Amino acid sequence: MKEYLKEFFELCDYPKEASDSLLSDYEKLSGCPATSAVFKKYISLYESKPDGRIDFKTMLEEVRGVSGAAGVHTYAAELLIYCCLTCHLRTLYKEHGIADEIWKDTVLDLRYKLMECYSMHGIWGSFVAF
């Protein structure tokens, strides 16, 4: 997933500082058993749903609940879980004949939220994840 995130951040033109910060946070999340389990749970659940529908509210509550254990701000963790889900979202779009350009336009909203969060709070993440 880390390699996917690197490519995703580059494709979506994330600032280098943001990309480096988020990749560092992802490493922390991956290295912590509690956060790693939550991320794996929701990525797997999302990938198992033919329509991609999962309980995003509960997902975010769980992410918030464990992000501190990894020493990662909740805003960063919340953005990262969505970034991870974009990999399968791309597959769903392809399966439904939706052009890759539309997928990119859709996921660029995450970058806009990233920039807004940094501008308002000085944190690379999203404070409006839900």
Contacts in CASP RR format, 6 or more apart in sequence:
PFRMAT RR
TARGET T0000
AUTHOR 0000-0000-0000
METHOD contacts of the structure
MODEL  1
MKEYLKEFFELCDYPKEASDSLLSDYEKLSGCPATSAVFKKYISLYESKP
DGRIDFKTMLEEVRGVSGAAGVHTYAAELLIYCCLTCHLRTLYKEHGIAD
EIWKDTVLDLRYKLMECYSMHGIWGSFVAF
1 26 0 8 1.000
1 30 0 8 1.000
1 43 0 8 1.000
1 84 0 8 1.000
1 87 0 8 1.000
2 23 0 8 1.000
2 26 0 8 1.000
2 27 0 8 1.000
2 30 0 8 1.000
4 84 0 8 1.000
4 87 0 8 1.000
5 22 0 8 1.000
5 23 0 8 1.000
5 26 0 8 1.000
5 80 0 8 1.000
5 83 0 8 1.000
5 84 0 8 1.000
6 19 0 8 1.000
6 23 0 8 1.000
8 83 0 8 1.000
8 86 0 8 1.000
8 87 0 8 1.000
8 107 0 8 1.000
9 18 0 8 1.000
9 19 0 8 1.000
9 22 0 8 1.000
9 23 0 8 1.000
9 83 0 8 1.000
10 19 0 8 1.000
11 104 0 8 1.000
12 104 0 8 1.000
12 107 0 8 1.000
12 108 0 8 1.000
12 110 0 8 1.000
12 111 0 8 1.000
13 111 0 8 1.000
14 22 0 8 1.000
14 111 0 8 1.000
14 114 0 8 1.000
17 124 0 8 1.000
18 114 0 8 1.000
18 118 0 8 1.000
18 124 0 8 1.000
21 76 0 8 1.000
21 124 0 8 1.000
22 76 0 8 1.000
22 79 0 8 1.000
22 80 0 8 1.000
22 83 0 8 1.000
22 124 0 8 1.000
22 125 0 8 1.000
25 70 0 8 1.000
25 72 0 8 1.000
25 73 0 8 1.000
25 76 0 8 1.000
25 77 0 8 1.000
25 80 0 8 1.000
25 124 0 8 1.000
26 80 0 8 1.000
28 35 0 8 1.000
28 70 0 8 1.000
28 71 0 8 1.000
28 72 0 8 1.000
29 35 0 8 1.000
29 36 0 8 1.000
29 39 0 8 1.000
29 67 0 8 1.000
29 70 0 8 1.000
29 72 0 8 1.000
29 77 0 8 1.000
29 80 0 8 1.000
30 36 0 8 1.000
30 39 0 8 1.000
31 70 0 8 1.000
32 66 0 8 1.000
32 69 0 8 1.000
32 70 0 8 1.000
32 71 0 8 1.000
34 66 0 8 1.000
34 69 0 8 1.000
34 70 0 8 1.000
35 63 0 8 1.000
35 66 0 8 1.000
35 67 0 8 1.000
35 68 0 8 1.000
35 69 0 8 1.000
35 70 0 8 1.000
35 72 0 8 1.000
35 77 0 8 1.000
38 62 0 8 1.000
38 63 0 8 1.000
38 66 0 8 1.000
39 63 0 8 1.000
39 80 0 8 1.000
39 81 0 8 1.000
39 84 0 8 1.000
41 62 0 8 1.000
42 54 0 8 1.000
42 59 0 8 1.000
42 62 0 8 1.000
42 63 0 8 1.000
42 81 0 8 1.000
42 85 0 8 1.000
43 81 0 8 1.000
43 84 0 8 1.000
43 85 0 8 1.000
43 88 0 8 1.000
45 54 0 8 1.000
46 52 0 8 1.000
46 54 0 8 1.000
46 85 0 8 1.000
46 88 0 8 1.000
47 88 0 8 1.000
52 88 0 8 1.000
52 89 0 8 1.000
52 92 0 8 1.000
56 130 0 8 1.000
57 130 0 8 1.000
59 81 0 8 1.000
60 78 0 8 1.000
60 81 0 8 1.000
60 129 0 8 1.000
60 130 0 8 1.000
63 74 0 8 1.000
63 77 0 8 1.000
63 78 0 8 1.000
63 81 0 8 1.000
64 74 0 8 1.000
64 77 0 8 1.000
64 78 0 8 1.000
65 74 0 8 1.000
66 77 0 8 1.000
67 73 0 8 1.000
67 74 0 8 1.000
67 76 0 8 1.000
67 77 0 8 1.000
67 78 0 8 1.000
68 74 0 8 1.000
68 77 0 8 1.000
70 77 0 8 1.000
73 123 0 8 1.000
73 125 0 8 1.000
75 117 0 8 1.000
75 121 0 8 1.000
75 123 0 8 1.000
75 124 0 8 1.000
75 125 0 8 1.000
75 126 0 8 1.000
75 127 0 8 1.000
75 129 0 8 1.000
76 123 0 8 1.000
76 124 0 8 1.000
76 125 0 8 1.000
78 125 0 8 1.000
78 126 0 8 1.000
78 129 0 8 1.000
79 110 0 8 1.000
79 113 0 8 1.000
79 114 0 8 1.000
79 117 0 8 1.000
79 124 0 8 1.000
79 125 0 8 1.000
79 126 0 8 1.000
79 129 0 8 1.000
80 125 0 8 1.000
82 110 0 8 1.000
82 126 0 8 1.000
82 129 0 8 1.000
83 110 0 8 1.000
86 103 0 8 1.000
86 107 0 8 1.000
86 110 0 8 1.000
89 103 0 8 1.000
89 106 0 8 1.000
89 107 0 8 1.000
90 100 0 8 1.000
90 103 0 8 1.000
93 99 0 8 1.000
93 100 0 8 1.000
93 102 0 8 1.000
93 103 0 8 1.000
93 106 0 8 1.000
94 100 0 8 1.000
110 126 0 8 1.000
113 125 0 8 1.000
113 126 0 8 1.000
113 128 0 8 1.000
113 129 0 8 1.000
114 124 0 8 1.000
114 125 0 8 1.000
114 126 0 8 1.000
116 126 0 8 1.000
116 127 0 8 1.000
116 128 0 8 1.000
117 123 0 8 1.000
117 124 0 8 1.000
117 125 0 8 1.000
117 126 0 8 1.000
117 127 0 8 1.000
117 128 0 8 1.000
118 124 0 8 1.000
118 125 0 8 1.000
120 127 0 8 1.000
121 127 0 8 1.000
END
